[in-house]
Amino acid sequence: MRERLGETLEYVFQEVGVDLKMTAPAARAVVEHILSTPQSPHVFGAYYDLVFALERNDLELAHTLAKELSQRAPADSVAIISIDELSALQQDRYRRLLMSGMDYAVAPGAELMQAYREQLSEAMSLLEVGFPEMAAEVRALLREIVVAAGPEDPKALTFDGASSYMMWGAILLNARGQKSVLDSAQALAHESGHNLLFGFSASGPLVENADDELFSSPLRADSRPMDGVFHATYVVARMHQTLSRLLGSGVLDEEQTSSARADLATHRRNFELGDRVVRDGAKLTEVGVSAIEAAREYMLSVA
């Protein structure tokens, strides 16, 4: 993803660097930094905002965004951040590019945030002991875990998590969305899995179905484009794998073991439902075939 970002930014700077008041050495420094080290999701987000600004011929905003890209903040570890800890610019970007304007995602409050931060830390520790490969992958893929809170009313419209190609390396999680450490371990595997699939699609799509062609999804009540069904089906297998490894490692207590076994059955059912939709209706690219076949092979191996 960083290679693709570096290549496209280099092209943008070559074409309109003068308009952006970006000298050739400064532009090269931005690209080299992106290629050499992990980046904040806001580097990806600022790039997309820059392109959108250029398409509108808003050169003043484009210059501001190019300047933001030049301010290369380090991003060498995973940060857990309440959404209200972000700057106004970053909050706005998350709501536009990550959350699709979900106005029901609010700041969690200090007490809830502290409790959830501890739950996420325990979830990562559980993965590190029981499924170290997944823990390492989460740390490699993610740079920011942004925490918000959905409504307290169980009947209200809410969310569990979110991620976006345009904010690669970030996930949004609902502090009220998981009731236990085991739930949070699954949420980390789930949302980081979307980021993994975004990486697989850096040079092209996983599916070629049109976005207005809708299908039933195992994880959503509403119909979804095939890309969404594909993602959901893949990450269900990823959650199943996480629980299987945790169960096999012996790190779960009695209550967690019972919960994990129940969730495994749900994940298998959802995977089979989603995979049936993918088999029947998906127009897969070569990369898409490779990704879903890996998930299928895993699910068969633990049948």
C-alpha positions as a Python dict, from the first residue, in 0.01 Angstrom:
ca = {
    (1, 'M'): (0, 0, 0),
    (2, 'R'): (284, 239, 77),
    (3, 'E'): (451, 157, -255),
    (4, 'R'): (129, 233, -444),
    (5, 'L'): (80, 555, -246),
    (6, 'G'): (438, 662, -313),
    (7, 'E'): (404, 595, -686),
    (8, 'T'): (79, 787, -723),
    (9, 'L'): (197, 1080, -511),
    (10, 'E'): (513, 1103, -719),
    (11, 'Y'): (297, 1129, -1029),
    (12, 'V'): (76, 1399, -870),
    (13, 'F'): (379, 1603, -764),
    (14, 'Q'): (532, 1575, -1112),
    (15, 'E'): (211, 1699, -1272),
    (16, 'V'): (106, 1977, -1031),
    (17, 'G'): (394, 2023, -790),
    (18, 'V'): (438, 2385, -896),
    (19, 'D'): (71, 2458, -824),
    (20, 'L'): (108, 2292, -484),
    (21, 'K'): (420, 2499, -408),
    (22, 'M'): (608, 2171, -367),
    (23, 'T'): (970, 2175, -480),
    (24, 'A'): (1114, 1863, -639),
    (25, 'P'): (1343, 1786, -338),
    (26, 'A'): (1054, 1833, -95),
    (27, 'A'): (829, 1609, -304),
    (28, 'R'): (1097, 1341, -323),
    (29, 'A'): (1146, 1357, 55),
    (30, 'V'): (773, 1293, 109),
    (31, 'V'): (774, 994, -127),
    (32, 'E'): (1092, 845, 18),
    (33, 'H'): (957, 872, 371),
    (34, 'I'): (635, 694, 270),
    (35, 'L'): (833, 415, 104),
    (36, 'S'): (1070, 368, 395),
    (37, 'T'): (853, 354, 708),
    (38, 'P'): (499, 280, 836),
    (39, 'Q'): (261, 571, 787),
    (40, 'S'): (-29, 725, 975),
    (41, 'P'): (-371, 655, 820),
    (42, 'H'): (-393, 1033, 778),
    (43, 'V'): (-116, 1020, 518),
    (44, 'F'): (-344, 801, 307),
    (45, 'G'): (-645, 1017, 393),
    (46, 'A'): (-463, 1340, 310),
    (47, 'Y'): (-368, 1196, -29),
    (48, 'Y'): (-733, 1125, -114),
    (49, 'D'): (-840, 1467, 14),
    (50, 'L'): (-565, 1617, -203),
    (51, 'V'): (-696, 1438, -512),
    (52, 'F'): (-1053, 1543, -435),
    (53, 'A'): (-939, 1905, -390),
    (54, 'L'): (-753, 1898, -722),
    (55, 'E'): (-1059, 1758, -897),
    (56, 'R'): (-1256, 2058, -763),
    (57, 'N'): (-971, 2290, -863),
    (58, 'D'): (-943, 2400, -499),
    (59, 'L'): (-573, 2480, -511),
    (60, 'E'): (-568, 2655, -173),
    (61, 'L'): (-692, 2342, 5),
    (62, 'A'): (-468, 2123, -211),
    (63, 'H'): (-165, 2328, -105),
    (64, 'T'): (-265, 2287, 262),
    (65, 'L'): (-294, 1910, 216),
    (66, 'A'): (42, 1889, 38),
    (67, 'K'): (192, 2075, 335),
    (68, 'E'): (27, 1823, 570),
    (69, 'L'): (190, 1539, 376),
    (70, 'S'): (525, 1710, 425),
    (71, 'Q'): (483, 1704, 803),
    (72, 'R'): (591, 1344, 847),
    (73, 'A'): (482, 1235, 1195),
    (74, 'P'): (616, 893, 1302),
    (75, 'A'): (372, 600, 1310),
    (76, 'D'): (582, 309, 1431),
    (77, 'S'): (331, 160, 1678),
    (78, 'V'): (-42, 107, 1721),
    (79, 'A'): (-221, 393, 1898),
    (80, 'I'): (-554, 351, 2076),
    (81, 'I'): (-728, 689, 2056),
    (82, 'S'): (-1067, 822, 2159),
    (83, 'I'): (-1221, 1004, 1866),
    (84, 'D'): (-1237, 1327, 2064),
    (85, 'E'): (-859, 1317, 2120),
    (86, 'L'): (-805, 1380, 1749),
    (87, 'S'): (-772, 1725, 1597),
    (88, 'A'): (-1082, 1875, 1436),
    (89, 'L'): (-932, 1811, 1092),
    (90, 'Q'): (-864, 1445, 1173),
    (91, 'Q'): (-1208, 1391, 1326),
    (92, 'D'): (-1368, 1536, 1015),
    (93, 'R'): (-1155, 1313, 792),
    (94, 'Y'): (-1249, 1001, 986),
    (95, 'R'): (-1616, 1087, 964),
    (96, 'R'): (-1597, 1145, 588),
    (97, 'L'): (-1358, 872, 477),
    (98, 'L'): (-1386, 603, 744),
    (99, 'M'): (-1731, 635, 894),
    (100, 'S'): (-1943, 761, 603),
    (101, 'G'): (-2082, 1040, 820),
    (102, 'M'): (-2209, 819, 1101),
    (103, 'D'): (-2338, 1086, 1338),
    (104, 'Y'): (-2434, 824, 1596),
    (105, 'A'): (-2067, 753, 1672),
    (106, 'V'): (-1980, 988, 1960),
    (107, 'A'): (-1694, 1032, 2205),
    (108, 'P'): (-1696, 747, 2459),
    (109, 'G'): (-1630, 955, 2771),
    (110, 'A'): (-1332, 915, 3004),
    (111, 'E'): (-1463, 626, 3217),
    (112, 'L'): (-1587, 417, 2926),
    (113, 'M'): (-1270, 490, 2727),
    (114, 'Q'): (-1045, 378, 3011),
    (115, 'A'): (-1239, 54, 3059),
    (116, 'Y'): (-1239, -16, 2685),
    (117, 'R'): (-870, 65, 2648),
    (118, 'E'): (-797, -194, 2918),
    (119, 'Q'): (-1024, -446, 2744),
    (120, 'L'): (-844, -395, 2412),
    (121, 'S'): (-505, -429, 2580),
    (122, 'E'): (-615, -756, 2740),
    (123, 'A'): (-747, -873, 2403),
    (124, 'M'): (-408, -805, 2241),
    (125, 'S'): (-235, -989, 2525),
    (126, 'L'): (-470, -1284, 2473),
    (127, 'L'): (-378, -1292, 2103),
    (128, 'E'): (-7, -1259, 2177),
    (129, 'V'): (-15, -1567, 2398),
    (130, 'G'): (-279, -1777, 2219),
    (131, 'F'): (-236, -1673, 1854),
    (132, 'P'): (91, -1479, 1825),
    (133, 'E'): (81, -1473, 1443),
    (134, 'M'): (-249, -1284, 1452),
    (135, 'A'): (-120, -1043, 1715),
    (136, 'A'): (185, -971, 1499),
    (137, 'E'): (-33, -919, 1192),
    (138, 'V'): (-263, -678, 1377),
    (139, 'R'): (39, -476, 1487),
    (140, 'A'): (182, -477, 1134),
    (141, 'L'): (-142, -373, 963),
    (142, 'L'): (-281, -115, 1205),
    (143, 'R'): (-150, 222, 1315),
    (144, 'E'): (-461, 370, 1482),
    (145, 'I'): (-750, 212, 1668),
    (146, 'V'): (-1005, 492, 1697),
    (147, 'V'): (-1266, 443, 1967),
    (148, 'A'): (-1614, 592, 1960),
    (149, 'A'): (-1937, 496, 2136),
    (150, 'G'): (-2267, 398, 1985),
    (151, 'P'): (-2603, 473, 2146),
    (152, 'E'): (-2682, 314, 2482),
    (153, 'D'): (-3033, 227, 2362),
    (154, 'P'): (-3009, -134, 2232),
    (155, 'K'): (-3284, -63, 1977),
    (156, 'A'): (-3108, 238, 1825),
    (157, 'L'): (-2908, 230, 1501),
    (158, 'T'): (-2544, 160, 1588),
    (159, 'F'): (-2217, 13, 1458),
    (160, 'D'): (-1959, -246, 1563),
    (161, 'G'): (-1657, -131, 1368),
    (162, 'A'): (-1547, 30, 1046),
    (163, 'S'): (-1248, 54, 816),
    (164, 'S'): (-1174, 216, 481),
    (165, 'Y'): (-933, 174, 192),
    (166, 'M'): (-883, 552, 201),
    (167, 'M'): (-770, 543, 566),
    (168, 'W'): (-551, 236, 547),
    (169, 'G'): (-408, 132, 882),
    (170, 'A'): (-702, 266, 1084),
    (171, 'I'): (-1005, 96, 1233),
    (172, 'L'): (-1298, 238, 1425),
    (173, 'L'): (-1438, 34, 1713),
    (174, 'N'): (-1748, 87, 1925),
    (175, 'A'): (-1662, 96, 2295),
    (176, 'R'): (-2006, -52, 2361),
    (177, 'G'): (-1981, -301, 2078),
    (178, 'Q'): (-1799, -588, 2251),
    (179, 'K'): (-1897, -724, 2587),
    (180, 'S'): (-1581, -918, 2670),
    (181, 'V'): (-1208, -949, 2610),
    (182, 'L'): (-1276, -1241, 2375),
    (183, 'D'): (-1519, -1028, 2175),
    (184, 'S'): (-1253, -759, 2141),
    (185, 'A'): (-993, -1013, 2026),
    (186, 'Q'): (-1233, -1114, 1750),
    (187, 'A'): (-1303, -750, 1664),
    (188, 'L'): (-930, -687, 1618),
    (189, 'A'): (-899, -989, 1390),
    (190, 'H'): (-1213, -884, 1201),
    (191, 'E'): (-1130, -519, 1130),
    (192, 'S'): (-761, -580, 1065),
    (193, 'G'): (-878, -841, 813),
    (194, 'H'): (-1048, -569, 611),
    (195, 'N'): (-719, -377, 606),
    (196, 'L'): (-544, -693, 486),
    (197, 'L'): (-793, -727, 199),
    (198, 'F'): (-745, -359, 114),
    (199, 'G'): (-376, -435, 84),
    (200, 'F'): (-447, -731, -144),
    (201, 'S'): (-646, -496, -369),
    (202, 'A'): (-379, -224, -389),
    (203, 'S'): (-326, -283, -760),
    (204, 'G'): (-679, -384, -855),
    (205, 'P'): (-1014, -508, -723),
    (206, 'L'): (-1089, -845, -566),
    (207, 'V'): (-1425, -865, -741),
    (208, 'E'): (-1546, -709, -1065),
    (209, 'N'): (-1919, -695, -990),
    (210, 'A'): (-2075, -349, -1027),
    (211, 'D'): (-2134, -158, -703),
    (212, 'D'): (-2506, -128, -778),
    (213, 'E'): (-2540, -508, -806),
    (214, 'L'): (-2662, -607, -458),
    (215, 'F'): (-2653, -942, -275),
    (216, 'S'): (-2750, -1077, 66),
    (217, 'S'): (-2471, -1064, 325),
    (218, 'P'): (-2412, -1300, 621),
    (219, 'L'): (-2327, -1013, 855),
    (220, 'R'): (-2574, -746, 746),
    (221, 'A'): (-2952, -720, 735),
    (222, 'D'): (-2937, -503, 423),
    (223, 'S'): (-2821, -614, 79),
    (224, 'R'): (-2462, -532, -8),
    (225, 'P'): (-2238, -502, -315),
    (226, 'M'): (-2040, -819, -383),
    (227, 'D'): (-1721, -655, -256),
    (228, 'G'): (-1889, -614, 85),
    (229, 'V'): (-2011, -976, 86),
    (230, 'F'): (-1663, -1094, -11),
    (231, 'H'): (-1504, -895, 272),
    (232, 'A'): (-1759, -1018, 526),
    (233, 'T'): (-1714, -1381, 426),
    (234, 'Y'): (-1335, -1360, 443),
    (235, 'V'): (-1323, -1193, 785),
    (236, 'V'): (-1571, -1447, 926),
    (237, 'A'): (-1318, -1719, 844),
    (238, 'R'): (-1050, -1503, 1008),
    (239, 'M'): (-1254, -1476, 1330),
    (240, 'H'): (-1315, -1852, 1322),
    (241, 'Q'): (-942, -1911, 1288),
    (242, 'T'): (-871, -1678, 1579),
    (243, 'L'): (-1110, -1863, 1809),
    (244, 'S'): (-980, -2203, 1697),
    (245, 'R'): (-624, -2105, 1774),
    (246, 'L'): (-716, -1954, 2109),
    (247, 'L'): (-909, -2267, 2205),
    (248, 'G'): (-622, -2491, 2097),
    (249, 'S'): (-368, -2287, 2292),
    (250, 'G'): (-538, -2348, 2626),
    (251, 'V'): (-534, -1979, 2725),
    (252, 'L'): (-913, -1944, 2758),
    (253, 'D'): (-1093, -1987, 3088),
    (254, 'E'): (-1411, -2193, 3122),
    (255, 'E'): (-1649, -1908, 3040),
    (256, 'Q'): (-1440, -1795, 2741),
    (257, 'T'): (-1418, -2154, 2615),
    (258, 'S'): (-1796, -2191, 2620),
    (259, 'S'): (-1841, -1858, 2443),
    (260, 'A'): (-1576, -1940, 2184),
    (261, 'R'): (-1739, -2271, 2094),
    (262, 'A'): (-2076, -2104, 2047),
    (263, 'D'): (-1921, -1832, 1831),
    (264, 'L'): (-1737, -2091, 1622),
    (265, 'A'): (-2068, -2246, 1520),
    (266, 'T'): (-2206, -1904, 1427),
    (267, 'H'): (-1897, -1817, 1225),
    (268, 'R'): (-1910, -2146, 1034),
    (269, 'R'): (-2275, -2092, 948),
    (270, 'N'): (-2211, -1734, 837),
    (271, 'F'): (-1911, -1836, 631),
    (272, 'E'): (-2111, -2102, 450),
    (273, 'L'): (-2392, -1855, 380),
    (274, 'G'): (-2152, -1590, 252),
    (275, 'D'): (-1943, -1831, 51),
    (276, 'R'): (-2255, -1959, -122),
    (277, 'V'): (-2334, -1603, -234),
    (278, 'V'): (-1974, -1553, -351),
    (279, 'R'): (-1973, -1884, -543),
    (280, 'D'): (-2306, -1809, -708),
    (281, 'G'): (-2261, -1444, -799),
    (282, 'A'): (-1905, -1315, -765),
    (283, 'K'): (-1694, -1216, -1064),
    (284, 'L'): (-1355, -1271, -901),
    (285, 'T'): (-1017, -1145, -1010),
    (286, 'E'): (-711, -1366, -977),
    (287, 'V'): (-623, -1203, -645),
    (288, 'G'): (-982, -1242, -524),
    (289, 'V'): (-976, -1614, -608),
    (290, 'S'): (-650, -1657, -418),
    (291, 'A'): (-783, -1482, -108),
    (292, 'I'): (-1116, -1664, -84),
    (293, 'E'): (-959, -2003, -165),
    (294, 'A'): (-725, -1958, 130),
    (295, 'A'): (-1028, -1896, 354),
    (296, 'R'): (-1209, -2197, 209),
    (297, 'E'): (-909, -2422, 258),
    (298, 'Y'): (-885, -2314, 620),
    (299, 'M'): (-1255, -2378, 686),
    (300, 'L'): (-1229, -2723, 527),
    (301, 'S'): (-922, -2804, 737),
    (302, 'V'): (-1118, -2756, 1061),
    (303, 'A'): (-1447, -2912, 948),
}
